[in-house]
């Protein structure tokens, strides 16, 4: 049995999509959903999916080992960041070396880094009149959006596309590719 912890800061549509993807797989369990926001809609999704959830503070995350200890206690094999906006602390990266992956709504290394998330990314891409965008699924290291790329998928940007149009295209790519990339990466990591 491989156990996944999902970290999310927002609505949690990717977390829900991943949970549905694995619900009929007896070899994989979404063991917990963690959020840094007490009002994040992902917590409602977790309830509906019957997945345990927990919130944590900035102090918990950066100044204590409580999150690492919780993940170890739950025997987590892989951490998936699905719309999680905080930089992962060194202690967590060391405890889960090469076992934390993230999705970014652009083709890294472009449009990555601090502050580049969600609509900020899409607005910048549209403003720069890019012809394509996409998603990057990557291993997490100590810098924002910097780890080894696992998968990229692209979409075309039409001349009249708005940032909202692009966001919709990116969501479609996320829903199609993210769960499969998680599954393939799980197969690569050691038990």
C-alpha positions in Angstrom: 0.0 0.0 0.0 1.3 3.4 -1.0 0.1 6.3 1.0 -0.3 9.9 -0.3 -0.7 13.2 1.6 -2.1 16.1 -0.4 -1.3 19.7 0.6 -3.7 22.3 -0.7 -4.4 26.0 0.0 -7.5 26.6 -2.0 -10.6 25.0 -3.5 -9.0 21.5 -3.9 -10.3 20.5 -7.3 -7.0 18.8 -8.1 -7.0 17.1 -4.7 -10.5 15.8 -5.4 -9.6 14.7 -8.9 -6.6 12.7 -7.6 -8.8 11.1 -4.9 -11.3 10.0 -7.4 -8.6 8.7 -9.7 -7.2 6.4 -6.9 -10.5 5.4 -5.2 -10.8 2.1 -6.9 -7.0 1.3 -6.6 -6.4 -0.9 -3.5 -2.7 -0.3 -3.7 -2.9 3.5 -3.2 -4.6 5.5 -0.4 -5.0 9.2 0.0 -4.3 9.2 3.7 -4.7 12.8 4.6 -5.4 16.3 3.1 -3.5 19.1 4.8 -4.1 22.8 4.4 -2.6 26.0 5.7 -6.0 27.7 5.5 -8.8 26.9 7.9 -11.4 28.2 5.4 -10.0 26.4 2.3 -12.7 24.6 0.4 -10.4 21.6 0.0 -11.4 20.8 3.6 -15.1 20.5 2.6 -14.0 18.3 -0.3 -12.0 16.1 2.1 -15.1 15.6 4.3 -17.3 14.6 1.3 -14.6 12.1 0.2 -14.2 10.7 3.7 -10.5 11.6 3.8 -9.0 12.8 7.1 -7.9 16.4 6.9 -6.0 18.8 9.2 -4.9 22.4 9.1 -1.7 23.8 10.4 -0.2 27.2 11.1 2.9 28.9 9.7 4.6 28.2 13.1 3.7 24.5 12.9 5.1 24.3 9.4 8.3 26.2 9.7 9.2 26.2 13.4 8.3 22.7 14.6 8.5 19.1 13.4 4.8 18.5 13.9 4.0 18.1 10.2 7.0 15.8 9.5 6.0 13.7 12.6 2.4 13.5 11.4 3.4 12.3 8.0 5.8 9.8 9.4 3.1 8.5 11.8 0.7 8.1 8.9 3.5 6.3 6.9 3.2 8.6 4.0 5.2 7.6 0.9 4.5 10.6 -1.3 3.5 14.2 -0.7 1.5 15.9 -3.5 1.2 19.7 -3.6 -2.0 20.6 -5.3 -2.4 24.3 -5.2 -0.3 24.7 -2.1 1.3 28.2 -1.9 4.0 28.1 0.8 7.6 27.3 0.2 8.3 23.8 1.7 10.8 24.0 4.6 14.1 22.2 4.5 13.1 19.8 7.3 10.2 18.4 5.2 12.4 18.3 2.0 15.0 16.3 3.9 12.5 13.9 5.4 10.8 13.3 2.0 13.7 13.7 -0.4 12.5 13.2 -4.0 9.1 12.3 -2.5 7.3 15.6 -2.8 5.8 16.7 -6.2 4.0 19.8 -7.3 2.0 21.0 -10.2 2.6 24.5 -11.7 0.2 26.2 -14.2 2.9 27.1 -16.7 5.8 25.7 -18.7 8.7 26.0 -16.3 11.2 27.5 -16.0 9.1 30.3 -17.4 6.5 32.0 -15.2 7.7 30.3 -12.0 8.9 31.6 -8.6 7.5 33.4 -5.7 4.1 35.1 -6.4 3.6 33.2 -9.6 0.5 31.1 -9.0 -3.0 30.8 -10.2 -4.4 33.8 -12.1 -1.1 35.7 -11.6 0.6 33.3 -14.0 -2.2 33.3 -16.6 -2.4 37.1 -16.6 1.3 37.4 -17.1 1.3 34.9 -20.0 -1.6 36.6 -21.7 0.0 40.1 -21.2 3.2 38.8 -22.9 1.2 37.5 -25.8 2.5 33.9 -25.5 1.4 31.4 -28.1 1.3 28.4 -25.8 1.2 27.6 -22.1 0.7 24.4 -20.1 1.5 22.6 -16.9 4.6 21.4 -15.3 4.7 18.6 -12.7 8.0 18.6 -10.9 9.9 17.3 -7.9 10.0 19.9 -5.0 13.3 21.2 -3.7 14.2 24.2 -1.5 13.3 26.8 -4.2 10.0 27.7 -5.7 9.2 25.8 -8.9 12.8 24.7 -9.4 12.9 20.9 -9.0 13.4 18.2 -11.7 10.5 18.2 -14.2 8.5 15.0 -14.3 6.0 15.9 -17.0 4.9 18.9 -19.1 1.8 19.2 -21.2 1.0 22.1 -23.5 -2.0 24.0 -24.8 -2.3 26.6 -27.5 -3.3 30.2 -26.7 -5.7 31.8 -29.2 -5.3 35.5 -30.1 -8.5 36.4 -28.2 -8.0 34.2 -25.2 -8.4 35.9 -21.8 -6.6 34.9 -18.6 -9.8 33.1 -17.6 -9.9 31.2 -20.9 -6.3 30.1 -20.4 -7.1 29.1 -16.8 -9.8 26.8 -18.1 -7.4 25.2 -20.6 -4.8 24.7 -17.8 -7.4 23.1 -15.5 -8.3 20.6 -18.3 -4.6 19.7 -18.6 -4.3 19.4 -14.8 -7.3 17.0 -14.5 -6.0 14.9 -17.4 -2.4 14.6 -16.5 -1.8 15.2 -12.8 -3.4 11.9 -11.4 -1.5 9.8 -14.0 1.8 11.6 -13.2 1.2 10.9 -9.5 0.6 7.2 -10.2 3.7 6.9 -12.4 5.9 8.7 -9.9 4.6 6.5 -7.1 5.8 3.5 -9.0 9.3 5.0 -9.2 9.8 5.9 -5.5 11.1 3.4 -3.1 8.7 1.9 -0.5 
